[in-house]
């Protein structure tokens, strides 16, 4: 699809698109009708059958070699893969796919939203693709259960919402993840964090500080957690816990991956994040990595961090380190009936560091703040800001300039550093 969304529509494009759409449907139907009769057994035979018909059709109307190949691929994707979505999934530059009904598809590419010019041939075809996606994961979505979250084989996260909840047709949102995990070195290269701040966090991970990664939607929390996890010593036993498996932990041979399970159609047999954390504590973990805290599972996570499982990592939605701590308070109180002051002491004791991520107005993702969690003071959990992103201006293209700067405050609780025999450099 490279260049397709940037191309200006020319006179005759709509007529040509209608003709191509008709040919796609005609050839697709012909191939489907002959599948049983000709006993096609593999994708190669189906490809050849499509190719034969496209070449024959090309005798009636001129098509360039590129247009023929594109038409063959499109028809093949509609029959054997995920139709319009297949090309978008294979484009590594696309990070998000948004389908708003059969006629409206948008993608996020290089941090910007683009309208994709193609569409599904019909609402029924989009519904077929949705059922194909969810059935692979043994999930069900229909009018009675119109919302489902699943993942594709490559780890991409898929959210589906069907009518009558979705008014303008079936909605599909796909969050893609790179085939190769982004490393901390790559984040330094693209300017998400400075080398000094990255080395600082690497040492804290090795010294087994409990680190919480905070940020808004699309700020890169999972990506950063993956990059940070590369600093975990290879000889440790790691247990990851997620709602939908997205983490790509590398270099750890003793790795256990756990994924929550929703209730069945009878509302039974659910396995929650809380269940998995409790079970993980019996698996002799050196560290627990929780993909995201969004409910009362925060109680079990803080308990784990407070009972000898140092070096644990997790993420959460918030706009600042202060907001993240406040949100944790709320989540804990939904699961435990204890005084707020006790909750705050538990948070201060469990979490050592909060790393705040953000998405700037130029759509770039940055580490904005690295803060140390201190004790409760004057009834609130206090923070020691260690690093803060400082904006210095913009270049001619509108790209924001700036970098992480040390505030001059050293780590107050350096006991883990001393016990590990490690030292940090602040600048």
N, C-alpha and C positions, 0 to 999 in steps of 0.2 A: 504494500500500500504506500510505499515511499513516494512522496510528492503528490499523491492522489488528493489529499485533503487541502493542499495548497494551490491546486490548479483551478484557474478561473473557468467557469462554465462557458463553452462556446456555442454559437448557434448550431442547432442540429444535435447537440449532446443528449437532450432529453429524448428525442426520437430514437437515437441510437441505443440509449439505455433501455427504452421500452422494447426495442427489437431484441436486444441481448437477453432481457428478462424473459421474453416469450420463448426464445431458443433454449434458454436454460431449463425452463419448465418442460418444454417439449422433449428435449433430449433426455432429461432426467426421468420423465415418465416412461419413455421408450426403454431406457436401460432397466428401470424397475420391472417393467412388464416382461422383460426377457431374462431376468435373473434366474428364475426357476427353469425356464425352458432350455436355456443354454448351459445351465449348471455351472455358473461362475463360482469359483471356489476361493479366490483370493483378490486382493486389491489390484494386482497387476492386470488381471483379466478385465476387471471393471474399468480400469483406466484405459485399457486398449479399446474397449467397447465405446467409451465416451469419445476417445480420440478419433475413432473411425467416423463417428457421426458428425463431429465438429468439422473434420476435413471435408466431408461430403457437403456439409452446409456451406463451407467456405467457397465452394464452386458457384454458389448462387449469389453470394455477396462478398465483396473483397474484405478480407481480414488480414492484418499483418501477422507475422509469426508470433510476435509478443501478445497480440490480442487473442490469437488462437490458444496459446499456452495458458493465458489468464482465464479464458472461458472454460477450458478443460479442467483447470484446477478448481475453479468455482463450482462447477457441476459435481466434481468428485467430492469436494468438501461438503456439499449439500446432501450427498448420498451416504457417505461413509464417515464423515467427521462432524464438526460442529457448525457447518454451514458458514455464514458470514463471520462468525466469531473465530473460526480457525485461523484465518490470515492475521487477525489482530493478536491472537495468542502467540503466534510464531514471530511477531515483530518484537524484538528485544528492547526497542526504544520505548515501547508503550508500557506504562506502569498501571494504568487503570482503564477499564472498559465499562461504559455506562449505556445500557440499552433501555430506552424509555418507550416501550411498545415496539411494534414491528417496524415502524417508519423512522424512528429517531435514534441514532447511535452516536455517542460521543466518546472520545478517548482523551486520556491525559498523556502528553508526550513532551519531554523536556520541561516539565513543570507547567505546561499550558494546556488548556482544553481546546479540542478541535472537534468540529462536526464531521463525522465520517459520511461520505457521500452515498455509500451503499445502504441497502435495507434488506430486511427479510421479505421473502416473496409473499408471505401472508402471516397473519397472527397465528394460524394453526402451525405453520412451520416453526415459528419461534417457540410455541408451546411444546412441540416435538423435541426441539433442541434442549429445552429446560428439563423435560422428563428424561432425556438421555443423560444429562449431567447428574441429576439427583439419583437416578437408578443405579449408577455406577458405585455410589456410596451407600446403597441400600437404604435410601431415605425416600420419604413420600412427601409430595406437595400437591395440593388440590384446593378446591374451594373451601373445603372443611378445615384444611390446614394450609393456609395460603402463604405462610412465611417459613423459609428454611435457609439454613447456613450449611454449606458443604465446601469441600475443596476438590480441586482437580488433581490428577496424578502428579503434576509438576509442583504441587503445593499452593497454587493460586487459590485465593479465598473467594468463594462465590456466595452472594446473597441474592435470594429470589423472593419477590413479592408478587402474588397473583391477584387478579380481580376476585371478589369485589373490593378488596382492600386497596388495590392499585387502580385508580380510576381510569388512567389513560392506557391501559393494557398491561401485559406482563412486564415486570421490571427486573432486570438482571444487572448486578454490579459485580465486577470481577477485579479484585486487587491482585495484581501479578507480582511475582517475586523473581529476582534475577536467578538464572540457572547456576551462576557461580556467586556465592555469598560475597557481599562487599566487605572488604577488610578495613581495618583502621587506617592502614596506609593509603587506601583509596579515598577514605573520608578526608584525610589530610590533603591529598592531592587536589580534591575538588573544593577545598576550603571550608568544609563543614566544621573542622576543629583544627587547632594549631598542633604542631608536633610536640611542643612542650606540654600542653594540656593533655594530649593523648598519652604520652609517656607517664604523666602523673596518674591518670586513671588506670593504666596498665599495672602500675606498681600497687595501687590500692586493691585491684582485683587479686593479684598474687598474694597480698597480705591479708586477704579474706575479709575485707570490709563489705558490709551489706549495702548494696547499691540499688537505688530506685531510679528508674528512667521515666521522666514525666514529659508530657507534651500533648498538643492538640491532635486532632485527626489529620493524618497525612504528614505528620512532622518527622517521621522516620524512626519511631521508637523501636519497632521490631528489627529494623536494619541495624540500628546502633547496638541493640542488645546482642545481635549475632556477632557484630564486630568486636564488642567488648569481651564476649565469651572466648575469643581466640587466645586471651591472655591466661585462661585457666590452665594450671599445670596438667599435663597429659596423664599423670598417674592417679588422678582423682576419680571418684565415682560420682557421676552427675545424673540427676533425675530432672527431666523437664516435664512440666505440666501445662497443658493448654486446652482452651475450648476447641480450637481447630488448629491442628498441627501446622505451624508455619516456621518455627525456629530451624535454623540450619547450623547446628553445632558441629564444628570441625575439630579433628585432632584428638578426640576423646574416645578411647576404645571401650571404656566401662561406662557406657551411656544407656540410660533407660528413658524411653519416651512414653509419656502417658497422655491420653486424650479423653476429655469428658464425653459423655454420651447423653443425648436428650431422651426424653420419655418416648415410649412407643405410642401407638394410636389409642391405647387404653389408658395412657397417662402413667404407665408403670416402667420400671427397670431403668430409670435415669441414673447416671453416675455423674455426680457433680464435682466441681473443682475442689470443694471442701472434702469430699470423700477421697479424692486422689491425694490431697496433701496429707491427710491422716494416714493413708496407706503408705505413702512415700516415706514417712518418718520411720516405718518398720523395715525399710529396705536398705538401711545403713548408708544413707547418702552422705557424701562429703559436702555437697552443695545442692540446693534446690533452686531451679530456675522456673519461675512462674511467668508464663507469657504475658498475662495482663490481669490486673486486679480490677474487678468491676462490681463485686458483690460482697456478701458477708464472708467469703473465703479469706478476706483480709484478716479475720480473727486467727485462722489457722496459720497463715503466713507469718504474722507477727509472732505468734507463739513459737513457730519453728525457728525463726531468727533469734528468739530469746532463749532457746534451749540448746545451744551448742552447734547450730548449723550455720556457722559464719560463712561469709562469702556468697550468700544467696543473692540472686538478682531477680528483678521484676520490673514491670512497667505499669503505668496508669495514665489516665486522661486528666490533664489539668493545665492551666495556663501559667502557672508559676510554682516554684517549690512550696511557697506558703499555701497555695490552693491545693497542692497535692496532699500536704499534711492534713488540711481541713477535710478533704474528701475522704482520706483514710479514716479520720475520726467518725465521719458519718457512716461509712461502710461497716466499721466495727460495731457501732451502736445498733445497726440493723440486725446484727447476729448475736449480740450479747447485751444483757441488761446489767451494765456496770456503770459506775460514775464516770463522767466525762474526764475528770482529773486523772483517774486510773488509766483510761484509754490513752491520754496524752503521755503519761509516763511510760506506758508500754511502747508507744510509737518511738519516743525519744531513745528508749533502750534498745529497740530492735534495729532501726534504720540508721546507718552511719552517713551516707552520702545521697544527695538527690541531684541528678543531672537533668537539667531542663533543656528540652529541644524546642525549636520553633521554626516556623516557615515565614520568611520575610516577604515584603511586598513584591520583590522580584522573583518570588516563588522558590528561592533557594532555601535549603534546609541547613540550619546551623545549631550548634551547641551554644545556648545563650547564657547559661549559668551552671556553675558547679558549686554546690553548697554543702556544708557539713551540718548535720543535725546535732544540736547540743541538748542540754537538759531543759526541763520545764522551768521557765522564769516568768514570774508575774502571771501565772495561770496559763501561759501559752508555750508551745514548743518553740525554742529560739533557734535561729540559723546563723551559721558563720559563713558568709559568702567568700569563697576562695578564688573563683574565676568568674569574670563577667564579659560578655561580648560587647565591644565598643564599636559603634558605627562611626566611620570617618567621612562618608560621602558616597557619591555615585560616579560611575564612569559614564562615557558618552552613550553607551547602550542601555543605561538604566540599571546596570548591575551594582548592587550595594557593596561598598568597600568597608572593611573593618576586620577585627580579629579579637580573639580571646585575650584578655589581659588579667594578670594576677593582681588581686586587690591589695596585696601586702599582708594579708592575714594567713598565718600558717595553720595547719591542722591542730586543733586543740587536743583531741583525743588521739594521741600517737602511740598508744599502747600496742596495737596490732602491728604497727610498723616496727617497733622495737623488738617484739617477740619474733617477728619473721626475719629480722636482720636486714631489712630493706630501708632505703632512704629515698625521699622524694626531692626533686628539684622543681622549684616553682617558676623559674624563668631562665 
